[in-house]
Amino acid sequence: MSDEVEKRLATLGALLELKEAVAQGDLKAAQACRDKRLILAVDLFIGDRKRHDALQQLFDESGRWMRGNGSADKVREALKRAIPLFEH
């Protein structure tokens, strides 16, 4: 498996983990995923503007939600935009 495919699959796993945490309203699990996995994924795709921008938006929206300045709906919307970019 190529590095690119491995990076995409690892990122997809992080996105699905975050999606599950948001669905359950589990701020602690969402924060752990964001701080340990999502932040790394943002850097991995710096050369792929479309994926990078989707991840950056998700990182920003999830941070707002965790601080109480945003909504879970905005995080879900960002996830809906990001996940398809990593499925194929």
C-alpha positions in Angstrom: 0.0 0.0 0.0 1.4 3.4 -0.9 2.1 6.1 1.6 -0.6 8.3 0.2 -3.2 5.5 0.6 -2.0 4.8 4.2 -2.3 8.5 5.1 -5.8 8.8 3.6 -7.0 5.7 5.5 -5.4 6.8 8.8 -7.1 10.2 8.3 -10.4 8.6 7.4 -10.2 6.6 10.7 -9.6 9.8 12.7 -12.6 11.5 11.0 -14.9 8.5 11.7 -13.7 8.4 15.3 -14.4 12.2 15.7 -17.8 11.7 14.0 -18.7 9.0 16.5 -17.6 11.2 19.4 -19.7 14.1 18.2 -22.7 11.9 17.6 -22.5 10.8 21.2 -21.8 14.3 22.5 -18.5 13.0 24.1 -16.4 16.0 24.4 -13.5 14.2 26.0 -13.2 11.6 23.2 -13.6 14.3 20.6 -10.9 16.4 22.2 -8.5 13.3 22.4 -9.1 12.6 18.7 -8.7 16.2 17.7 -5.5 16.8 19.8 -3.8 13.5 18.9 -4.9 12.6 15.4 -6.7 15.4 13.6 -3.9 17.9 14.2 -1.4 15.5 12.6 -3.7 14.9 9.6 -3.9 18.7 8.9 -0.1 18.7 8.5 0.0 15.5 6.4 -2.1 17.1 3.7 -0.5 20.5 3.5 0.3 19.9 -0.2 -3.3 18.9 -1.0 -5.2 22.2 -0.7 -8.7 20.7 -0.9 -8.1 18.1 1.8 -6.0 20.4 3.9 -8.7 23.1 3.8 -11.4 20.6 4.8 -9.3 19.3 7.7 -8.4 22.8 8.8 -12.0 23.9 8.8 -13.0 20.7 10.8 -10.1 21.4 13.3 -11.3 25.0 13.7 -15.0 24.1 14.1 -14.4 21.3 16.5 -12.2 23.5 18.6 -15.0 26.1 18.8 -17.5 23.4 19.8 -15.3 22.1 22.5 -14.8 25.6 23.9 -18.5 26.2 23.9 -18.3 28.8 21.1 -19.7 26.6 18.3 -22.2 23.9 17.7 -22.0 20.2 17.1 -24.0 20.8 13.9 -21.2 22.8 12.4 -18.8 20.0 13.3 -21.1 17.5 11.6 -21.3 19.7 8.5 -17.5 20.0 8.4 -17.3 16.2 8.8 -19.7 15.7 5.9 -17.5 17.8 3.7 -14.2 16.2 4.8 -15.0 12.4 4.9 -15.8 11.9 1.2 -12.4 13.5 0.3 -10.7 10.6 2.1 -12.9 7.7 1.1 -11.5 7.3 -2.4 
